[in-house]
Amino acid sequence: MKAERTGAWVLLAGAFITIFGLTWDLQWHGDVGPDTFFTAPHLVMYLGTATAGFTSLSVVLYRTFRRPDPDVRTVKVLGTFRAPIPFLVTGLAAAGELLYGLTDLWWHTVYGFDATPTSPPHVAMSLCFLVQAVGAVMAFASLRESRSGRIGLAVYVGISIYGQVFLLFSTPELPWISAFPFVVALLCVLGLILVAAVTRAPALVVVAGLSFAAIHAITWVVNPPLTRAYAAAIDLPVRDYVDGSPVYASYSPIAMLPVALLMAGALALGKRFGSTKGAVMVTAAVGAAALAFGHLVQFEAFDGATIAAATVFGVGVGLAAWRMSAPLRNLAEV
């Protein structure tokens, strides 16, 4: 399974590149203005997607033309190719994202500048990136018997959650609650409990929180000066009111790492006293409430209904993540 292990880590690198390009692009929108298709942030974002696509294709071709590995599950594609399922999912999603990138080029050609994260091409590409993430999680889950596979799963989930926040900008308004903090809290809980349920390792839940915090910090520190430097290099001014604040990082939750530590502690106690699932479900509710509260504080708002809803739905999302872990754990069993 050496090819699949290498491929999974390259998928992680591609996801990091994509997310960095995405966050840089949003910083560009905020500090400089609307863009065209061929800006550096766009090209970095598509480089990450292409990395995922070509990596998936390479693993499929390798598995097709080399002697089959009995430890690797494959499906036949077009009657010829033997594709490991995670790389088939990721490759098709990356291909879809690149095709929607061409749609984005057409959108720019027809409508000119584009300054909204919720344009149809952007939403479509975000959905493809979500499917990519599913495939990459499957790739690491199939390697969970190895230490590198388990660590890779935790790291990937952390950075992927950070990137998926962009898709949640398109969440429609919900009655009685603030939709964006609500869905962001549930997404974070889903990812952390998935890591807990697949690996059953408290330390790896902390790793997921740390990877989220790391990419959050990187984009917080790097994106504003990088945007100003790039604007100066191509002779474009920044807006008068720009104060150097990060755009994407400001919308992402700051309570992710503390909640990850809380869940790791609950998982450790649950394993010790024989009630792992129950302990994690309790922290799903508490963690969702903490994430929603922290996010509302970031926006200088307080909404008790949103926190209450996050608490209740956090339990449901936690149970869903726990059940989702069963097929992921089975990927490692041939």
VOMARVO-486801 format. One record per residue (C-alpha): x, y, z; residue in three letters. Coordinates in nm, 4 decimals, padded with zeros to 6 digits. Layout:
REM VOMARVO-486801
[node [X; Y; Z]; "ALA"];
...
***
This chain:
REM VOMARVO-486801
[node [00.0000; 00.0000; 00.0000]; "MET"];
[node [00.3002; 00.2287; -00.0393]; "LYS"];
[node [00.1467; 00.4061; -00.3394]; "ALA"];
[node [-00.1772; 00.4728; -00.1508]; "GLU"];
[node [00.0106; 00.6012; 00.1541]; "ARG"];
[node [00.2231; 00.8383; -00.0536]; "THR"];
[node [-00.0804; 00.9440; -00.2547]; "GLY"];
[node [-00.2818; 01.0233; 00.0579]; "ALA"];
[node [-00.0116; 01.2558; 00.1923]; "TRP"];
[node [00.0172; 01.4294; -00.1447]; "VAL"];
[node [-00.3610; 01.4796; -00.1340]; "LEU"];
[node [-00.3101; 01.6506; 00.2004]; "LEU"];
[node [-00.0463; 01.8789; 00.0475]; "ALA"];
[node [-00.2820; 01.9581; -00.2404]; "GLY"];
[node [-00.5605; 02.0454; 00.0033]; "ALA"];
[node [-00.3293; 02.2818; 00.1909]; "PHE"];
[node [-00.2307; 02.4562; -00.1339]; "ILE"];
[node [-00.5947; 02.4872; -00.2404]; "THR"];
[node [-00.7034; 02.6315; 00.0936]; "ILE"];
[node [-00.4135; 02.8741; 00.1052]; "PHE"];
[node [-00.5007; 02.9964; -00.2450]; "GLY"];
[node [-00.8665; 03.0266; -00.1486]; "LEU"];
[node [-00.7967; 03.2317; 00.1636]; "THR"];
[node [-00.5496; 03.4508; -00.0255]; "TRP"];
[node [-00.8137; 03.5110; -00.2936]; "ASP"];
[node [-01.0639; 03.6303; -00.0334]; "LEU"];
[node [-00.7986; 03.8583; 00.1158]; "GLN"];
[node [-00.7445; 03.9989; -00.2319]; "TRP"];
[node [-01.1161; 04.0693; -00.2696]; "HIS"];
[node [-01.1226; 04.2484; 00.0631]; "GLY"];
[node [-00.8013; 04.4509; 00.0355]; "ASP"];
[node [-00.7686; 04.5236; -00.3361]; "VAL"];
[node [-01.1047; 04.4592; -00.4971]; "GLY"];
[node [-01.2690; 04.2348; -00.7535]; "PRO"];
[node [-01.0407; 04.0097; -00.9501]; "ASP"];
[node [-01.0131; 03.8400; -01.2854]; "THR"];
[node [-00.9543; 03.4714; -01.3478]; "PHE"];
[node [-00.5760; 03.4818; -01.3922]; "PHE"];
[node [-00.4617; 03.6217; -01.0584]; "THR"];
[node [-00.1960; 03.4547; -00.8448]; "ALA"];
[node [-00.4424; 03.3463; -00.5708]; "PRO"];
[node [-00.6616; 03.1760; -00.8314]; "HIS"];
[node [-00.3650; 02.9996; -00.9870]; "LEU"];
[node [-00.2420; 02.8758; -00.6488]; "VAL"];
[node [-00.5907; 02.7433; -00.5722]; "MET"];
[node [-00.6109; 02.5556; -00.9022]; "TYR"];
[node [-00.2583; 02.4225; -00.8533]; "LEU"];
[node [-00.3785; 02.2519; -00.5356]; "GLY"];
[node [-00.6770; 02.1031; -00.7150]; "THR"];
[node [-00.4602; 01.9825; -01.0030]; "ALA"];
[node [-00.2242; 01.8231; -00.7496]; "THR"];
[node [-00.5134; 01.6229; -00.6064]; "ALA"];
[node [-00.6382; 01.5257; -00.9504]; "GLY"];
[node [-00.3051; 01.4118; -01.0937]; "PHE"];
[node [-00.2169; 01.2299; -00.7712]; "THR"];
[node [-00.5413; 01.0347; -00.7865]; "SER"];
[node [-00.4844; 00.9530; -01.1536]; "LEU"];
[node [-00.1283; 00.8388; -01.0810]; "SER"];
[node [-00.2408; 00.6025; -00.8044]; "VAL"];
[node [-00.5121; 00.4564; -01.0306]; "VAL"];
[node [-00.2659; 00.4008; -01.3156]; "LEU"];
[node [-00.0091; 00.2518; -01.0788]; "TYR"];
[node [-00.2612; 00.0093; -00.9345]; "ARG"];
[node [-00.3879; -00.0776; -01.2858]; "THR"];
[node [-00.0557; -00.1635; -01.4459]; "PHE"];
[node [00.1252; -00.3112; -01.1462]; "ARG"];
[node [00.0527; -00.6429; -00.9801]; "ARG"];
[node [-00.2675; -00.6053; -00.7716]; "PRO"];
[node [-00.2155; -00.5706; -00.3981]; "ASP"];
[node [-00.4472; -00.7998; -00.1984]; "PRO"];
[node [-00.4571; -00.5371; 00.0787]; "ASP"];
[node [-00.6003; -00.2701; -00.1543]; "VAL"];
[node [-00.9657; -00.2656; -00.2547]; "ARG"];
[node [-01.0217; -00.1546; -00.6127]; "THR"];
[node [-01.3115; -00.1212; -00.8522]; "VAL"];
[node [-01.2991; -00.1620; -01.2283]; "LYS"];
[node [-01.3510; 00.1576; -01.4263]; "VAL"];
[node [-01.4290; 00.1529; -01.7997]; "LEU"];
[node [-01.3523; -00.2186; -01.7993]; "GLY"];
[node [-00.9765; -00.1551; -01.7778]; "THR"];
[node [-00.8641; 00.0566; -01.4856]; "PHE"];
[node [-00.8370; -00.0707; -01.1294]; "ARG"];
[node [-00.9114; 00.2264; -00.9063]; "ALA"];
[node [-00.8800; 00.2334; -00.5278]; "PRO"];
[node [-01.2152; 00.3759; -00.4199]; "ILE"];
[node [-01.0806; 00.6761; -00.2224]; "PRO"];
[node [-00.8685; 00.7932; -00.5154]; "PHE"];
[node [-01.1538; 00.7395; -00.7590]; "LEU"];
[node [-01.3748; 00.9665; -00.5483]; "VAL"];
[node [-01.1034; 01.2288; -00.5046]; "THR"];
[node [-00.9982; 01.2227; -00.8685]; "GLY"];
[node [-01.3511; 01.2662; -01.0003]; "LEU"];
[node [-01.4137; 01.5503; -00.7565]; "ALA"];
[node [-01.0896; 01.7243; -00.8555]; "ALA"];
[node [-01.1797; 01.6874; -01.2227]; "ALA"];
[node [-01.5212; 01.8388; -01.1500]; "GLY"];
[node [-01.3624; 02.1279; -00.9632]; "GLU"];
[node [-01.1289; 02.2021; -01.2549]; "LEU"];
[node [-01.4205; 02.1878; -01.4987]; "LEU"];
[node [-01.6154; 02.4303; -01.2827]; "TYR"];
[node [-01.2997; 02.6421; -01.2877]; "GLY"];
[node [-01.3534; 02.6740; -01.6616]; "LEU"];
[node [-01.7107; 02.7764; -01.5819]; "THR"];
[node [-01.5661; 03.0415; -01.3534]; "ASP"];
[node [-01.3521; 03.1652; -01.6434]; "LEU"];
[node [-01.6673; 03.1847; -01.8585]; "TRP"];
[node [-01.8436; 03.3695; -01.5748]; "TRP"];
[node [-01.5645; 03.6274; -01.5639]; "HIS"];
[node [-01.5732; 03.6597; -01.9422]; "THR"];
[node [-01.9481; 03.7232; -01.9507]; "VAL"];
[node [-01.9997; 03.9220; -01.6306]; "TYR"];
[node [-01.6546; 04.0722; -01.5785]; "GLY"];
[node [-01.5315; 04.1146; -01.2234]; "PHE"];
[node [-01.6466; 03.8722; -00.9583]; "ASP"];
[node [-01.6658; 03.9828; -00.5950]; "ALA"];
[node [-01.8952; 03.7311; -00.4260]; "THR"];
[node [-01.8142; 03.3911; -00.2715]; "PRO"];
[node [-02.1646; 03.2689; -00.3563]; "THR"];
[node [-02.1563; 03.2885; -00.7357]; "SER"];
[node [-02.2710; 02.9613; -00.8998]; "PRO"];
[node [-01.9191; 02.8567; -01.0126]; "PRO"];
[node [-01.7787; 02.9213; -00.6647]; "HIS"];
[node [-02.0508; 02.7192; -00.4926]; "VAL"];
[node [-02.0080; 02.4334; -00.7402]; "ALA"];
[node [-01.6309; 02.4280; -00.6884]; "MET"];
[node [-01.6805; 02.4315; -00.3119]; "SER"];
[node [-01.9096; 02.1297; -00.3335]; "LEU"];
[node [-01.6493; 01.9475; -00.5426]; "CYS"];
[node [-01.3861; 02.0316; -00.2819]; "PHE"];
[node [-01.6147; 01.8833; -00.0173]; "LEU"];
[node [-01.6318; 01.5581; -00.2165]; "VAL"];
[node [-01.2522; 01.5706; -00.2528]; "GLN"];
[node [-01.2283; 01.5892; 00.1231]; "ALA"];
[node [-01.4523; 01.2845; 00.1591]; "VAL"];
[node [-01.2259; 01.0884; -00.0753]; "GLY"];
[node [-00.9086; 01.1962; 00.1060]; "ALA"];
[node [-01.0575; 01.1057; 00.4448]; "VAL"];
[node [-01.1384; 00.7637; 00.2992]; "MET"];
[node [-00.7790; 00.7345; 00.1758]; "ALA"];
[node [-00.6355; 00.7994; 00.5216]; "PHE"];
[node [-00.9000; 00.5878; 00.6948]; "ALA"];
[node [-00.8005; 00.2915; 00.4800]; "SER"];
[node [-00.4494; 00.3353; 00.6244]; "LEU"];
[node [-00.5596; 00.3609; 00.9876]; "ARG"];
[node [-00.3705; 00.0445; 01.0829]; "GLU"];
[node [-00.0512; 00.2447; 01.0297]; "SER"];
[node [00.0663; 00.5329; 01.2480]; "ARG"];
[node [00.1171; 00.7619; 00.9483]; "SER"];
[node [-00.2356; 00.6908; 00.8273]; "GLY"];
[node [-00.3920; 00.7843; 01.1602]; "ARG"];
[node [-00.1851; 01.1010; 01.1928]; "ILE"];
[node [-00.2615; 01.1954; 00.8335]; "GLY"];
[node [-00.6331; 01.1528; 00.8956]; "LEU"];
[node [-00.6233; 01.3884; 01.1943]; "ALA"];
[node [-00.4141; 01.6511; 01.0139]; "VAL"];
[node [-00.6289; 01.6354; 00.7002]; "TYR"];
[node [-00.9559; 01.6689; 00.8890]; "VAL"];
[node [-00.8262; 01.9759; 01.0716]; "GLY"];
[node [-00.7152; 02.1674; 00.7634]; "ILE"];
[node [-01.0131; 02.0489; 00.5589]; "SER"];
[node [-01.2620; 02.1862; 00.8123]; "ILE"];
[node [-01.0876; 02.5222; 00.7810]; "TYR"];
[node [-01.1330; 02.5147; 00.4034]; "GLY"];
[node [-01.4958; 02.4018; 00.4166]; "GLN"];
[node [-01.5938; 02.7184; 00.6044]; "VAL"];
[node [-01.5993; 02.8867; 00.2612]; "PHE"];
[node [-01.8855; 02.6628; 00.1469]; "LEU"];
[node [-02.0831; 02.7593; 00.4570]; "LEU"];
[node [-02.0894; 03.1229; 00.3427]; "PHE"];
[node [-02.3664; 03.0016; 00.1105]; "SER"];
[node [-02.5865; 02.8795; 00.3980]; "THR"];
[node [-02.9369; 03.0274; 00.3606]; "PRO"];
[node [-03.0919; 03.2267; 00.6430]; "GLU"];
[node [-03.2495; 03.0132; 00.9145]; "LEU"];
[node [-03.5443; 03.1219; 01.1309]; "PRO"];
[node [-03.4716; 03.2386; 01.4884]; "TRP"];
[node [-03.0980; 03.1653; 01.4816]; "ILE"];
[node [-02.7744; 03.2995; 01.3275]; "SER"];
[node [-02.7134; 03.0489; 01.0492]; "ALA"];
[node [-02.3399; 03.0894; 00.9890]; "PHE"];
[node [-02.2091; 03.0366; 01.3458]; "PRO"];
[node [-02.4580; 02.7525; 01.3860]; "PHE"];
[node [-02.3451; 02.5516; 01.0828]; "VAL"];
[node [-01.9752; 02.6246; 01.1434]; "VAL"];
[node [-02.0061; 02.4857; 01.4980]; "ALA"];
[node [-02.1713; 02.1687; 01.3707]; "LEU"];
[node [-01.9081; 02.1211; 01.0986]; "LEU"];
[node [-01.6263; 02.1445; 01.3529]; "CYS"];
[node [-01.7962; 01.8973; 01.5871]; "VAL"];
[node [-01.8544; 01.6565; 01.2987]; "LEU"];
[node [-01.4870; 01.6578; 01.2051]; "GLY"];
[node [-01.3509; 01.6200; 01.5571]; "LEU"];
[node [-01.5842; 01.3353; 01.6502]; "ILE"];
[node [-01.5093; 01.1609; 01.3214]; "LEU"];
[node [-01.1401; 01.1598; 01.4137]; "VAL"];
[node [-01.2244; 01.0386; 01.7641]; "ALA"];
[node [-01.4497; 00.7611; 01.6379]; "ALA"];
[node [-01.2177; 00.6346; 01.3634]; "VAL"];
[node [-00.8920; 00.6432; 01.5582]; "THR"];
[node [-01.0148; 00.6127; 01.9215]; "ARG"];
[node [-00.6988; 00.8085; 02.0091]; "ALA"];
[node [-00.7350; 01.1230; 02.2254]; "PRO"];
[node [-00.3976; 01.2568; 02.1076]; "ALA"];
[node [-00.5131; 01.2538; 01.7459]; "LEU"];
[node [-00.8220; 01.4607; 01.8272]; "VAL"];
[node [-00.5768; 01.7181; 01.9637]; "VAL"];
[node [-00.3729; 01.6862; 01.6416]; "VAL"];
[node [-00.6859; 01.7713; 01.4400]; "ALA"];
[node [-00.7401; 02.0805; 01.6534]; "GLY"];
[node [-00.3738; 02.1770; 01.6206]; "LEU"];
[node [-00.3755; 02.1420; 01.2413]; "SER"];
[node [-00.6832; 02.3657; 01.2231]; "PHE"];
[node [-00.5151; 02.6183; 01.4530]; "ALA"];
[node [-00.1928; 02.6030; 01.2495]; "ALA"];
[node [-00.3501; 02.6820; 00.9130]; "ILE"];
[node [-00.5687; 02.9434; 01.0836]; "HIS"];
[node [-00.2558; 03.1121; 01.2203]; "ALA"];
[node [-00.0675; 03.0866; 00.8901]; "ILE"];
[node [-00.3423; 03.2526; 00.6888]; "THR"];
[node [-00.3984; 03.5108; 00.9652]; "TRP"];
[node [-00.0329; 03.6202; 00.9587]; "VAL"];
[node [00.0668; 03.5649; 00.5955]; "VAL"];
[node [-00.2309; 03.6659; 00.3806]; "ASN"];
[node [-00.2528; 04.0423; 00.4533]; "PRO"];
[node [00.1163; 04.1286; 00.3861]; "PRO"];
[node [00.1332; 03.8876; 00.0931]; "LEU"];
[node [-00.1689; 04.0557; -00.0646]; "THR"];
[node [-00.0170; 04.4026; -00.0261]; "ARG"];
[node [00.3134; 04.2835; -00.1708]; "ALA"];
[node [00.1448; 04.1211; -00.4708]; "TYR"];
[node [-00.0706; 04.4292; -00.5322]; "ALA"];
[node [00.2409; 04.6475; -00.5287]; "ALA"];
[node [00.4178; 04.4088; -00.7671]; "ALA"];
[node [00.1447; 04.4459; -01.0297]; "ILE"];
[node [00.0907; 04.8191; -00.9632]; "ASP"];
[node [-00.2526; 04.7994; -00.8036]; "LEU"];
[node [-00.3459; 05.0069; -00.4959]; "PRO"];
[node [-00.5034; 04.8639; -00.1828]; "VAL"];
[node [-00.8254; 05.0175; -00.0585]; "ARG"];
[node [-00.7968; 05.3257; 00.1635]; "ASP"];
[node [-00.9611; 05.1658; 00.4650]; "TYR"];
[node [-00.7508; 04.8474; 00.4684]; "VAL"];
[node [-00.5990; 04.7967; 00.8134]; "ASP"];
[node [-00.4172; 04.4671; 00.7608]; "GLY"];
[node [-00.6857; 04.2481; 00.9153]; "SER"];
[node [-00.7196; 03.8932; 00.7789]; "PRO"];
[node [-01.0432; 03.8342; 00.5899]; "VAL"];
[node [-01.1009; 03.4575; 00.5865]; "TYR"];
[node [-00.9341; 03.3893; 00.9216]; "ALA"];
[node [-01.1600; 03.6458; 01.0889]; "SER"];
[node [-01.4647; 03.4400; 00.9914]; "TYR"];
[node [-01.3238; 03.1109; 01.1191]; "SER"];
[node [-01.3842; 02.9887; 01.4765]; "PRO"];
[node [-01.1168; 03.0572; 01.7366]; "ILE"];
[node [-01.2431; 02.7959; 01.9838]; "ALA"];
[node [-01.1522; 02.4898; 01.7741]; "MET"];
[node [-00.8405; 02.3899; 01.9660]; "LEU"];
[node [-00.9977; 02.4240; 02.3154]; "PRO"];
[node [-01.2931; 02.2138; 02.2006]; "VAL"];
[node [-01.0540; 01.9542; 02.0567]; "ALA"];
[node [-00.8774; 01.9373; 02.3943]; "LEU"];
[node [-01.2141; 01.8948; 02.5668]; "LEU"];
[node [-01.3135; 01.6099; 02.3356]; "MET"];
[node [-00.9764; 01.4428; 02.3742]; "ALA"];
[node [-01.0159; 01.4499; 02.7510]; "GLY"];
[node [-01.3669; 01.3072; 02.7257]; "ALA"];
[node [-01.2470; 01.0305; 02.4946]; "LEU"];
[node [-00.9668; 00.9408; 02.7349]; "ALA"];
[node [-01.2076; 00.9280; 03.0320]; "LEU"];
[node [-01.4613; 00.7314; 02.8316]; "GLY"];
[node [-01.2026; 00.4704; 02.7355]; "LYS"];
[node [-01.0946; 00.4408; 03.0966]; "ARG"];
[node [-01.4462; 00.3932; 03.2356]; "PHE"];
[node [-01.5952; 00.1985; 02.9441]; "GLY"];
[node [-01.8325; 00.4657; 02.8109]; "SER"];
[node [-01.6479; 00.6147; 02.5154]; "THR"];
[node [-01.9487; 00.6936; 02.2985]; "LYS"];
[node [-02.1486; 00.8540; 02.5786]; "GLY"];
[node [-01.8610; 01.0752; 02.6910]; "ALA"];
[node [-01.7958; 01.1969; 02.3386]; "VAL"];
[node [-02.1656; 01.2682; 02.2791]; "MET"];
[node [-02.1758; 01.4916; 02.5875]; "VAL"];
[node [-01.8760; 01.6850; 02.4621]; "THR"];
[node [-02.0407; 01.7098; 02.1198]; "ALA"];
[node [-02.3192; 01.9147; 02.2777]; "ALA"];
[node [-02.0850; 02.1211; 02.4949]; "VAL"];
[node [-01.8353; 02.1672; 02.2135]; "GLY"];
[node [-02.0995; 02.2824; 01.9651]; "ALA"];
[node [-02.2299; 02.5326; 02.2189]; "ALA"];
[node [-01.8769; 02.6613; 02.2897]; "ALA"];
[node [-01.7965; 02.6951; 01.9210]; "LEU"];
[node [-02.1215; 02.8793; 01.8482]; "ALA"];
[node [-02.0684; 03.1092; 02.1481]; "PHE"];
[node [-01.7091; 03.1828; 02.0499]; "GLY"];
[node [-01.8074; 03.2562; 01.6929]; "HIS"];
[node [-02.0826; 03.4928; 01.8030]; "LEU"];
[node [-01.8353; 03.6725; 02.0286]; "VAL"];
[node [-01.6069; 03.7178; 01.7274]; "GLN"];
[node [-01.8931; 03.8996; 01.5562]; "PHE"];
[node [-01.9634; 04.0963; 01.8756]; "GLU"];
[node [-02.3058; 03.9409; 01.9094]; "ALA"];
[node [-02.4852; 03.7164; 02.1550]; "PHE"];
[node [-02.7714; 03.4917; 02.0527]; "ASP"];
[node [-02.8969; 03.2424; 02.3079]; "GLY"];
[node [-03.1213; 03.0685; 02.0538]; "ALA"];
[node [-02.8240; 02.9900; 01.8305]; "THR"];
[node [-02.6237; 02.8475; 02.1205]; "ILE"];
[node [-02.9190; 02.6358; 02.2339]; "ALA"];
[node [-02.9775; 02.5057; 01.8815]; "ALA"];
[node [-02.6080; 02.4213; 01.8429]; "ALA"];
[node [-02.6183; 02.2291; 02.1715]; "THR"];
[node [-02.9160; 02.0179; 02.0647]; "VAL"];
[node [-02.8049; 01.9578; 01.7071]; "PHE"];
[node [-02.4484; 01.8956; 01.8242]; "GLY"];
[node [-02.5622; 01.5685; 01.9787]; "VAL"];
[node [-02.7277; 01.4629; 01.6515]; "GLY"];
[node [-02.4203; 01.5522; 01.4490]; "VAL"];
[node [-02.2032; 01.3667; 01.6989]; "GLY"];
[node [-02.4135; 01.0529; 01.6643]; "LEU"];
[node [-02.4028; 01.0838; 01.2848]; "ALA"];
[node [-02.0227; 01.1178; 01.2898]; "ALA"];
[node [-01.9936; 00.8152; 01.5171]; "TRP"];
[node [-02.2013; 00.6062; 01.2777]; "ARG"];
[node [-02.0077; 00.7374; 00.9771]; "MET"];
[node [-01.6898; 00.6064; 01.1356]; "SER"];
[node [-01.7980; 00.2423; 01.0996]; "ALA"];
[node [-01.7621; 00.2218; 00.7186]; "PRO"];
[node [-01.4428; 00.4266; 00.7387]; "LEU"];
[node [-01.2922; 00.1841; 00.9892]; "ARG"];
[node [-01.3969; -00.1044; 00.7634]; "ASN"];
[node [-01.1930; 00.0409; 00.4764]; "LEU"];
[node [-00.8816; -00.0841; 00.6539]; "ALA"];
[node [-01.0173; -00.4392; 00.6714]; "GLU"];
[node [-00.9890; -00.6430; 00.3560]; "VAL"];
***
